Amino acid sequence: MSGKLSLKFLPLSLLAVLAGCNSASPVAGLNIGQQAAQPPATPVVQAYCPDVVMRDDTAIRSTYAGNAKEDPEKLIYRASLGDATRACTANETTLTITVMAQGRIVLGPAGKPGPTKVPVVVEVLEGDKTIYSQTTQFNIDVPPEGSTQFIFAKNDVSIPNTVGGVSRFTRVRLGFEDTAAKKTTRRPR
């Protein structure tokens, strides 16, 4: 045949291809073009995961012995929060945020190695409105060297999730409890 296509085999080949288009599919009882019944798909819930920001005024905490204020000799410890991150899981009604932050604590002259608690505040704000706020007494074991790094983690920050997810104006704010602000809060007369 020297490279030329034989026309006498073309009609048979074409008929075989066309016959295959009308044959039953390997799935019993289904023809091409029909689909097998599939189980209902689980809905996918997508949500915006709010950013974590540090409270500039409370990302560093200095604690002093007695009623001393800013007396370097009476400093018990200085703690600071640095880089932070978050992860979110959501369902139709709730957005749960896991908040993590890197921190450091350094003992002062009045400090002692061993277990120390620092009050870390996690807040969730939507615009200017606080929708979640909780203080955690976070335990840190300070070694004899007098300083250490730590990882703060809070995995149960839950806020309402709405249709379409939480607002893009929602954010997580992190810092230490500000005891000075609590002491200066005046009672209404």
Secondary structure, DSSP 8 states (H G I E B T S, - for coil): -TT---TTTHHHHHHHHHHHHTSB-SSTT-BTT-----------------EEEE-TTTSEEEEESTT-SS-GGGEEEEEEEEEEEEEEEE-SSEEEEEEEEEEEEEE-TT--SEEEEEEEEEEEEETTEEEEEEEEEEEEEE-TTSEEEEEEEEEEEEEE--TT-S-TTEEEEEEE--HHHHHH-----
